Amino acid sequence: MSEVKKNDSRPKRARSHKPSRTGGERPDASIQAKPGLKSRQAAAKILAAVIDRKTPLDGMLDQEHGNPAYRELNDADRALVRAILNSALRHLPRIRAAIDSLLQTPLPEGARALEHVLTVAAAQILYLDIPDHSAVDLAVEQAQSDPRNRRFASLVNAVLRRLSREKEVILEKVQAVPAIPAWFYDRLVAHYGRAQAEGISEAQLVPAAIDLTVKSDPAIWAERLGGTVLPTGSVRLGDFSGAIPSLPGFAEGSWWVQDAAASIPARLFGDLSGKAVVDLCAAPGGKTAQLILAGAKVTALDHSSSRLRRLKANLQRLGLEAWTKETDMADFRPEELFDAALLDAPCSSTGTTRRHPDVLWTKGPEDVEKLARLQERLLRHALSIVRPGGIVVFSNCSLDPREGEAVVARVLADDGLCERVPIAPSDWPGFEAAITPLGEFRTTPAMLPLAAPFSSGLDGFYAAVLRRTEG
């Protein structure tokens, strides 16, 4: 059995939980009735699904179809579960390092449920404004209520109490641990260098602000909504935590929610007046709306009927129209070639960790390689459905160059297929640093520093402009 590491006080050896003298365990009903226990149990179950089974977090937090343990909770407890999970996933390597520093020997092989109990409690102690004693007591109750963890209840108590006492010192010690998985940190260092990799790692610890793409007059909308106009023309809200539909302009369709980085690819076409443009992976429709407002006659594709319904509903609210089709874009063969195509390709989404902290724990190197192969196939198809001289903007929200720069390089290597149209830094004041020497766009969460940490940064995005040269 693991032990708590010794400190200046007398060493405490973890002891197995023992049943009462009557020979029975405490009734489950009394354990379940303890306030706050169900929310911690739900958090541990969902964390296990993310870490062990690579299940995306958003689906499990759906109020109608999500994890049953989550759906049973009231609104306040659901909010607590979300806060615990977001903190745990953002800081997971540091939480693990903190727990490990208090153990003389590693946790037993296969003690995953015990590790999740400790992680949920440690996230509260180290990173949330929750009384330490509550986090400790409920973790002990949680261990006692689970046959897999019952014999470790004393260990849980000892580790977490010491973590509570020494948390400032421990937090300082683990600060040097990258806050992202080792495999991904190593890739960032290899491509961006250590300084940028560390900046990206730290930036993803701060939740993303809310950005709006407005139909017109960003300065006016920034004033009305108490926001800031960004170099992309997006309006970034302040420290907003209310309901988006309650904001002025939502019902009228004056704007839509879209991260500043996500608004960049559609802007790379310039004036599209009267041109036929296909948005190949269109839902939920933010980029489709941008293309329409730029003057294009837009065909919007998506392989999912539910996502396409969402796109149509969004366009209807905005008062915009596009021709839509449910299809796998790789099978789409238009009767006439398009003037331009936008391919915002499926990817690992590693650039969106500020708003989706589970991504780095549900994806791995094998997913990146698989998605890169898919992107190359889709990009080649996109080039085949635009006329010679037509433009394809290829983009995705991955930070890994295997899904961006490397894909485009392989396609460009085919002589006569296409050529790169370099993006000029002078066309993007405020984002000059995001334009690569080859003239491609590459944003990271560590870019766009503003006055307040919560209002800084943007998603990691890659975009390149290609012109078809093949006759």
SULTAFEN-V368505 format. One record per residue. N is the residue number from 1. RES is the residue in one small letter. SS is DSSP state (h for helix, s for strand, l for the rest). PSI is psi in whole degrees, 0 to 359 (999 if undefined). OMEGA is omega in degrees with one decimal (none if undefined). Layout:
N:RES:SS:PSI:OMEGA, N:RES:SS:PSI:OMEGA
//
This chain:
1:m:l:143:178.1, 2:s:l:152:177.8, 3:e:l:157:173.7, 4:v:s:136:178.9, 5:k:l:148:-178.7, 6:k:l:146:170.4, 7:n:l:205:-176.0, 8:d:l:337:179.4, 9:s:l:176:-179.9, 10:r:l:137:-179.6, 11:p:l:142:179.1, 12:k:l:120:179.4, 13:r:l:131:179.3, 14:a:l:136:179.2, 15:r:l:150:177.7, 16:s:l:145:175.6, 17:h:l:133:-178.6, 18:k:l:143:176.0, 19:p:l:164:178.7, 20:s:l:168:-177.5, 21:r:l:342:177.9, 22:t:l:350:177.3, 23:g:l:356:-179.2, 24:g:l:158:175.7, 25:e:l:164:177.6, 26:r:l:139:-177.0, 27:p:l:138:179.2, 28:d:h:325:-176.9, 29:a:h:321:-178.9, 30:s:h:325:178.6, 31:i:h:313:-178.5, 32:q:h:332:-175.2, 33:a:l:346:-176.6, 34:k:l:125:-177.6, 35:p:l:134:177.3, 36:g:l:346:-176.4, 37:l:h:316:-177.0, 38:k:h:323:179.8, 39:s:h:322:177.8, 40:r:h:322:176.8, 41:q:h:319:178.6, 42:a:h:318:179.6, 43:a:h:317:-179.3, 44:a:h:321:178.9, 45:k:h:316:-178.4, 46:i:h:321:176.4, 47:l:h:319:177.9, 48:a:h:320:179.9, 49:a:h:321:178.7, 50:v:h:308:-172.3, 51:i:h:315:-171.8, 52:d:h:328:-175.4, 53:r:h:3:176.0, 54:k:l:40:-179.8, 55:t:l:126:179.8, 56:p:l:143:-174.2, 57:l:h:320:-173.7, 58:d:h:315:-178.8, 59:g:h:324:-178.9, 60:m:h:342:178.9, 61:l:l:12:175.4, 62:d:l:132:-173.4, 63:q:l:339:-178.7, 64:e:l:324:-173.4, 65:h:l:14:-175.1, 66:g:l:195:-179.9, 67:n:l:132:-177.3, 68:p:h:320:179.6, 69:a:h:326:178.5, 70:y:h:318:-177.1, 71:r:h:336:179.5, 72:e:l:344:-174.3, 73:l:l:159:172.9, 74:n:l:175:-173.7, 75:d:h:320:-178.6, 76:a:h:318:179.7, 77:d:h:327:175.6, 78:r:h:318:178.0, 79:a:h:321:177.8, 80:l:h:316:178.9, 81:v:h:316:179.3, 82:r:h:318:-179.9, 83:a:h:318:179.4, 84:i:h:314:-177.1, 85:l:h:317:179.3, 86:n:h:317:179.2, 87:s:h:317:-179.0, 88:a:h:316:-176.9, 89:l:h:325:178.2, 90:r:h:322:-172.5, 91:h:l:14:-167.9, 92:l:h:313:179.3, 93:p:h:324:-179.9, 94:r:h:324:175.3, 95:i:h:315:178.9, 96:r:h:319:179.2, 97:a:h:322:179.1, 98:a:h:315:179.5, 99:i:h:314:-179.4, 100:d:h:326:-178.4, 101:s:l:345:-178.5, 102:l:l:1:-178.3, 103:l:s:135:175.5, 104:q:l:328:176.9, 105:t:l:153:-179.5, 106:p:l:160:175.0, 107:l:l:153:-178.2, 108:p:l:150:177.5, 109:e:l:130:178.1, 110:g:l:6:-178.2, 111:a:l:53:-176.1, 112:r:h:320:-179.3, 113:a:h:321:178.2, 114:l:h:319:179.6, 115:e:h:321:-179.8, 116:h:h:323:175.8, 117:v:h:313:179.8, 118:l:h:321:-179.4, 119:t:h:316:179.0, 120:v:h:316:179.3, 121:a:h:317:-179.0, 122:a:h:324:177.3, 123:a:h:321:178.4, 124:q:h:316:-176.9, 125:i:h:318:-172.6, 126:l:h:329:-168.0, 127:y:h:355:-179.1, 128:l:l:155:-179.7, 129:d:l:68:179.7, 130:i:l:135:-179.7, 131:p:l:130:-177.2, 132:d:h:319:-176.6, 133:h:h:326:178.2, 134:s:h:316:179.1, 135:a:h:320:-179.5, 136:v:h:309:-176.4, 137:d:h:318:-178.6, 138:l:h:329:175.7, 139:a:h:321:177.3, 140:v:h:315:176.9, 141:e:h:319:179.8, 142:q:h:318:178.0, 143:a:h:317:-178.8, 144:q:h:333:-177.6, 145:s:l:352:-176.8, 146:d:l:118:-179.6, 147:p:l:332:179.8, 148:r:l:333:-172.1, 149:n:l:356:-171.2, 150:r:h:319:-176.8, 151:r:h:351:179.2, 152:f:h:10:-175.6, 153:a:h:319:179.7, 154:s:h:323:176.4, 155:l:h:314:178.2, 156:v:h:314:-179.6, 157:n:h:313:-176.5, 158:a:h:314:-178.7, 159:v:h:313:-174.5, 160:l:h:326:177.0, 161:r:h:320:177.9, 162:r:h:322:176.8, 163:l:h:319:178.2, 164:s:h:316:-177.9, 165:r:h:324:-170.3, 166:e:l:21:-169.5, 167:k:h:325:-179.8, 168:e:h:317:178.4, 169:v:h:318:-178.3, 170:i:h:318:178.5, 171:l:h:320:178.8, 172:e:h:322:-179.4, 173:k:h:320:-175.4, 174:v:h:357:-179.0, 175:q:l:330:-179.1, 176:a:l:348:179.6, 177:v:l:125:176.6, 178:p:l:139:-175.5, 179:a:l:16:179.1, 180:i:l:161:-178.7, 181:p:l:148:-175.6, 182:a:h:319:-177.7, 183:w:h:322:-177.2, 184:f:h:322:177.5, 185:y:h:317:-180.0, 186:d:h:322:179.1, 187:r:h:321:178.5, 188:l:h:317:179.2, 189:v:h:317:-177.9, 190:a:h:325:-175.4, 191:h:h:318:-173.0, 192:y:h:344:-172.4, 193:g:l:159:-173.2, 194:r:h:319:-176.8, 195:a:h:314:178.6, 196:q:h:322:178.8, 197:a:h:317:178.6, 198:e:h:323:177.3, 199:g:h:319:177.6, 200:i:h:318:179.6, 201:s:h:316:-179.3, 202:e:h:323:-176.7, 203:a:h:326:-177.4, 204:q:l:353:176.9, 205:l:l:343:-177.8, 206:v:l:122:179.1, 207:p:l:149:-176.4, 208:a:l:144:171.4, 209:a:l:173:179.3, 210:i:l:123:178.1, 211:d:s:146:178.0, 212:l:s:138:168.1, 213:t:s:124:-175.7, 214:v:s:152:179.5, 215:k:l:323:-179.0, 216:s:l:165:173.5, 217:d:l:61:179.2, 218:p:h:323:-178.6, 219:a:h:320:179.5, 220:i:h:317:-179.7, 221:w:h:326:175.8, 222:a:h:319:178.6, 223:e:h:317:-178.4, 224:r:h:324:-173.5, 225:l:h:2:-179.4, 226:g:l:36:-177.0, 227:g:l:192:-178.0, 228:t:s:138:175.6, 229:v:s:127:-179.0, 230:l:l:166:179.1, 231:p:l:336:177.8, 232:t:l:349:-172.4, 233:g:l:355:176.1, 234:s:l:158:174.2, 235:v:s:119:178.8, 236:r:s:124:179.1, 237:l:l:161:175.2, 238:g:l:206:-178.0, 239:d:l:75:-172.0, 240:f:l:134:178.9, 241:s:l:15:-178.8, 242:g:l:199:-179.8, 243:a:l:123:-178.2, 244:i:h:316:-178.2, 245:p:h:345:-179.9, 246:s:h:349:-176.8, 247:l:l:147:175.7, 248:p:l:138:176.2, 249:g:l:345:-178.2, 250:f:l:306:-176.4, 251:a:l:327:-179.4, 252:e:l:350:179.7, 253:g:l:35:-177.7, 254:s:l:345:-176.6, 255:w:s:170:174.1, 256:w:s:158:-179.6, 257:v:s:128:-179.5, 258:q:l:122:179.2, 259:d:l:145:-177.2, 260:a:l:319:-179.5, 261:a:h:323:-179.4, 262:a:h:340:179.5, 263:s:h:350:-174.2, 264:i:h:311:-173.7, 265:p:h:316:-178.3, 266:a:h:335:179.8, 267:r:h:346:-176.1, 268:l:l:347:179.2, 269:f:l:333:-172.7, 270:g:l:213:-177.7, 271:d:l:125:-179.2, 272:l:l:19:-174.3, 273:s:l:119:175.5, 274:g:l:1:-177.1, 275:k:l:148:177.2, 276:a:s:119:-174.9, 277:v:s:139:176.3, 278:v:s:129:173.4, 279:d:s:108:-164.8, 280:l:l:334:175.4, 281:c:l:76:-157.6, 282:a:l:323:-173.6, 283:a:l:146:7.5, 284:p:l:0:170.1, 285:g:l:0:-180.0, 286:g:h:314:-179.9, 287:k:h:326:175.7, 288:t:h:315:178.8, 289:a:h:319:178.4, 290:q:h:318:-179.2, 291:l:h:320:178.6, 292:i:h:315:-179.3, 293:l:h:337:176.7, 294:a:l:0:174.9, 295:g:l:4:-175.6, 296:a:l:154:166.5, 297:k:s:108:-164.3, 298:v:s:134:166.8, 299:t:s:122:-175.4, 300:a:s:123:-178.9, 301:l:s:148:167.5, 302:d:s:147:-175.6, 303:h:l:348:-174.8, 304:s:l:126:179.3, 305:s:h:321:-179.7, 306:s:h:320:177.6, 307:r:h:324:179.1, 308:l:h:323:175.7, 309:r:h:320:178.0, 310:r:h:319:177.3, 311:l:h:314:-179.2, 312:k:h:319:179.3, 313:a:h:320:179.0, 314:n:h:317:178.2, 315:l:h:323:178.6, 316:q:h:316:178.2, 317:r:h:324:-178.7, 318:l:h:353:-179.2, 319:g:l:34:-177.9, 320:l:l:156:-177.6, 321:e:l:141:173.2, 322:a:l:155:172.7, 323:w:s:126:-174.6, 324:t:s:151:178.5, 325:k:s:132:175.3, 326:e:s:112:-178.6, 327:t:l:157:168.2, 328:d:l:121:-173.3, 329:m:h:333:-179.9, 330:a:h:340:179.1, 331:d:h:359:-174.4, 332:f:l:123:178.9, 333:r:l:97:-177.5, 334:p:l:154:177.4, 335:e:l:327:177.4, 336:e:l:144:-179.6, 337:l:l:151:-178.1, 338:f:s:160:173.6, 339:d:s:330:-177.1, 340:a:s:159:178.8, 341:a:s:141:172.9, 342:l:s:120:176.6, 343:l:s:93:171.4, 344:d:s:92:-162.1, 345:a:l:152:172.4, 346:p:l:139:-176.4, 347:c:l:183:-179.0, 348:s:l:347:177.4, 349:s:l:26:-177.5, 350:t:h:349:175.9, 351:g:h:356:-174.3, 352:t:h:22:-173.2, 353:t:l:341:176.6, 354:r:l:327:179.6, 355:r:l:344:179.4, 356:h:l:76:-174.0, 357:p:l:351:178.4, 358:d:l:343:-171.1, 359:v:h:315:-176.0, 360:l:h:348:180.0, 361:w:h:347:176.2, 362:t:h:351:178.5, 363:k:l:158:178.2, 364:g:l:180:-178.3, 365:p:h:324:-178.6, 366:e:h:327:177.5, 367:d:h:319:179.0, 368:v:h:314:-179.1, 369:e:h:318:-179.8, 370:k:h:316:-178.8, 371:l:h:326:177.7, 372:a:h:320:177.8, 373:r:h:320:177.8, 374:l:h:317:-178.8, 375:q:h:319:178.8, 376:e:h:318:179.1, 377:r:h:318:-179.3, 378:l:h:324:179.4, 379:l:h:318:177.9, 380:r:h:323:178.6, 381:h:h:320:179.0, 382:a:h:319:178.7, 383:l:h:332:-177.6, 384:s:h:345:-176.6, 385:i:l:12:169.2, 386:v:s:152:-178.7, 387:r:s:159:172.7, 388:p:s:130:-173.8, 389:g:s:351:179.0, 390:g:s:160:-174.5, 391:i:s:137:170.9, 392:v:s:125:170.6, 393:v:s:120:179.1, 394:f:s:130:-178.9, 395:s:s:162:169.2, 396:n:s:170:-176.0, 397:c:l:40:174.6, 398:s:l:146:174.1, 399:l:l:351:-175.6, 400:d:l:122:-178.6, 401:p:h:341:176.9, 402:r:h:333:180.0, 403:e:h:359:-177.7, 404:g:l:272:-176.5, 405:e:h:318:-176.6, 406:a:h:324:178.4, 407:v:h:311:-178.6, 408:v:h:321:179.7, 409:a:h:319:-179.7, 410:r:h:321:179.9, 411:v:h:319:178.4, 412:l:h:336:-179.3, 413:a:l:343:176.1, 414:d:l:105:-177.0, 415:d:l:132:174.1, 416:g:l:355:-177.9, 417:l:l:312:-176.7, 418:c:s:170:176.1, 419:e:s:152:178.2, 420:r:s:138:171.1, 421:v:l:102:-174.5, 422:p:l:140:174.9, 423:i:l:131:-176.9, 424:a:l:125:177.5, 425:p:h:328:-178.8, 426:s:h:340:178.0, 427:d:h:353:-175.4, 428:w:l:66:178.8, 429:p:l:133:-176.1, 430:g:l:344:179.3, 431:f:l:22:-179.2, 432:e:h:323:-178.2, 433:a:h:344:-178.9, 434:a:h:353:179.1, 435:i:s:122:-176.5, 436:t:l:165:177.1, 437:p:l:334:178.2, 438:l:l:355:-179.7, 439:g:l:31:175.3, 440:e:l:161:180.0, 441:f:s:133:176.7, 442:r:s:104:176.6, 443:t:s:157:175.1, 444:t:l:160:178.6, 445:p:l:342:-178.6, 446:a:l:356:179.0, 447:m:l:172:176.4, 448:l:l:58:176.5, 449:p:l:130:177.6, 450:l:l:182:-172.3, 451:a:l:315:-177.7, 452:a:l:139:-179.7, 453:p:h:321:-176.2, 454:f:h:341:-178.6, 455:s:h:5:-178.3, 456:s:l:169:172.8, 457:g:l:173:175.3, 458:l:l:171:-178.3, 459:d:l:153:171.6, 460:g:l:124:-176.3, 461:f:s:150:173.4, 462:y:s:141:175.9, 463:a:s:142:176.1, 464:a:s:148:178.7, 465:v:s:126:-179.3, 466:l:s:144:175.8, 467:r:s:129:178.5, 468:r:s:130:178.9, 469:t:l:348:-176.5, 470:e:l:134:179.0, 471:g:l:999:none
//
